[in-house]
């Protein structure tokens, strides 16, 4: 399967959407008018689209290509300015998201776990903690999932409002439904409160 993009916007958004919408994007390839193959952020995001349709080989190839472009650096006057703000941590995050779509939650959890605390922005920290908690829940490590999920909720209760990130914690909420761990009750109560508040915004 070949996927191309018309602009940097599509793949970056694709990297942040659900698997079903990414798969829909994959099924409607578009003619390219950008140098997406030289844009490491775009190429990394394409790996999520490939993962969404179960193409692990192409997904891994896209990430590998993205890292080669990171090593090459920005050396073209036509490279968009916003690329200067794309960090290796974001490439790691996109790669982990692709692994989640492929059902490789152990690899996703490892990558997200390594990213915890590496960001100064509250939204980024909340994102990685939410993704990490969800991956752990899929793996059955509910205790750590609750701990990290509660850390994410602490941010989502305060400086960050994001219905999308709250929704990322749904696997943890599902695990809390049947868990007898002490943290499960606290997570359920706080998650439901944050979710209700997010729905009103």
NORJO-V529912 format. One line per field, one symbol per residue. ss: DSSP state (2 for helix, 1 for strand, 0 for the rest). phi: phi as a letter, one per 30 degrees, with the letter a starting at -180 (. if undefined). burial: 1 if it has 24 or more other ideal C-beta (glycine too) atoms within 12 Angstrom, else 0. A space follows every 10 residues. Layout:
BEGIN
ss=???
phi=???
burial=???
END
This chain:
BEGIN
ss=0000000222 2222000022 2222220000 0000022202 2222222222 2200022222 2222222222 2200000000 2222200222 2222222222 2000222222 2222200000 0222222222 2222222220 0222222222 2222220000 0022222202 2222222200 0222222222 2222222222 0
phi=.cbbbcadde dddedbcddd dddddddbdb dcbbdddccd dddddddddd ddcicddddd dddddddddd ddicbbdddd edddcdcedd dedddddddd ddicdddddd ddddcdicbd dedddddddd dddddddddj ddeddddddd dddedddcdc caedddddde dddddddcdc dedddddedd dddddddddd d
burial=0011100101 1111111010 0100110000 0001010111 1111111111 1110100111 1110110011 0000000010 0010010111 1111111111 1101101110 1110110000 0001111111 1111111110 1111111111 1110111001 0100111111 1110110010 0011001101 1001100000 0
END
